[in-house]
Amino acid sequence: MKFEGKAEIGIIGGTGSDIELENVEELKIYTPYGHTSDFIQVGEFKGKKVAFISRHGTGHTLPPHNVNSRANID
């Protein structure tokens, strides 16, 4: 799937909140505030275009004080 446009739903998940998206594409995003915590997974869930990011990174590699929340939200 080639991501175009905007996701209808955005989810910033914590530990154990992985969701199973279909037709997933992973995007590495750089914002004016720096890099996001992880790749943003964009796909479909029950017919809706969803963007998901793991707040602490894959494998919980970022402790809370190192999470770039501004980049994740931008």
Contacts in CASP RR format, 6 or more apart in sequence:
PFRMAT RR
TARGET T0000
AUTHOR 0000-0000-0000
METHOD contacts of the structure
MODEL  1
MKFEGKAEIGIIGGTGSDIELENVEELKIYTPYGHTSDFIQVGEFKGKKV
AFISRHGTGHTLPPHNVNSRANID
1 23 0 8 1.000
1 24 0 8 1.000
1 25 0 8 1.000
1 42 0 8 1.000
1 43 0 8 1.000
1 44 0 8 1.000
2 25 0 8 1.000
3 25 0 8 1.000
3 27 0 8 1.000
3 42 0 8 1.000
3 43 0 8 1.000
6 49 0 8 1.000
7 42 0 8 1.000
7 43 0 8 1.000
7 49 0 8 1.000
7 50 0 8 1.000
7 51 0 8 1.000
8 48 0 8 1.000
8 49 0 8 1.000
8 50 0 8 1.000
9 45 0 8 1.000
9 48 0 8 1.000
9 49 0 8 1.000
9 50 0 8 1.000
9 51 0 8 1.000
10 50 0 8 1.000
10 51 0 8 1.000
10 52 0 8 1.000
11 17 0 8 1.000
11 19 0 8 1.000
11 50 0 8 1.000
11 51 0 8 1.000
11 52 0 8 1.000
11 53 0 8 1.000
12 53 0 8 1.000
12 55 0 8 1.000
12 72 0 8 1.000
12 73 0 8 1.000
13 52 0 8 1.000
13 53 0 8 1.000
13 54 0 8 1.000
13 55 0 8 1.000
14 54 0 8 1.000
14 55 0 8 1.000
14 56 0 8 1.000
15 56 0 8 1.000
15 60 0 8 1.000
17 54 0 8 1.000
18 52 0 8 1.000
18 54 0 8 1.000
19 45 0 8 1.000
19 50 0 8 1.000
19 52 0 8 1.000
20 45 0 8 1.000
21 41 0 8 1.000
21 42 0 8 1.000
21 43 0 8 1.000
21 44 0 8 1.000
21 45 0 8 1.000
21 50 0 8 1.000
21 52 0 8 1.000
22 43 0 8 1.000
22 44 0 8 1.000
22 45 0 8 1.000
23 43 0 8 1.000
23 44 0 8 1.000
24 41 0 8 1.000
24 42 0 8 1.000
24 43 0 8 1.000
25 41 0 8 1.000
25 42 0 8 1.000
25 43 0 8 1.000
26 39 0 8 1.000
26 40 0 8 1.000
26 41 0 8 1.000
26 42 0 8 1.000
27 39 0 8 1.000
27 40 0 8 1.000
27 41 0 8 1.000
27 42 0 8 1.000
28 35 0 8 1.000
28 36 0 8 1.000
28 39 0 8 1.000
28 40 0 8 1.000
29 35 0 8 1.000
29 36 0 8 1.000
29 40 0 8 1.000
29 71 0 8 1.000
31 70 0 8 1.000
31 71 0 8 1.000
31 74 0 8 1.000
32 74 0 8 1.000
33 68 0 8 1.000
33 70 0 8 1.000
33 71 0 8 1.000
33 74 0 8 1.000
34 68 0 8 1.000
34 71 0 8 1.000
35 68 0 8 1.000
35 71 0 8 1.000
36 53 0 8 1.000
36 68 0 8 1.000
36 71 0 8 1.000
36 72 0 8 1.000
37 53 0 8 1.000
37 54 0 8 1.000
37 55 0 8 1.000
37 56 0 8 1.000
37 57 0 8 1.000
37 62 0 8 1.000
37 67 0 8 1.000
37 68 0 8 1.000
37 71 0 8 1.000
37 72 0 8 1.000
38 53 0 8 1.000
38 54 0 8 1.000
38 57 0 8 1.000
38 58 0 8 1.000
39 53 0 8 1.000
39 58 0 8 1.000
40 51 0 8 1.000
40 52 0 8 1.000
40 53 0 8 1.000
41 51 0 8 1.000
41 52 0 8 1.000
41 53 0 8 1.000
42 49 0 8 1.000
42 50 0 8 1.000
42 51 0 8 1.000
42 52 0 8 1.000
43 49 0 8 1.000
43 50 0 8 1.000
43 51 0 8 1.000
44 50 0 8 1.000
53 72 0 8 1.000
55 62 0 8 1.000
55 67 0 8 1.000
55 72 0 8 1.000
56 62 0 8 1.000
56 63 0 8 1.000
56 64 0 8 1.000
56 67 0 8 1.000
END
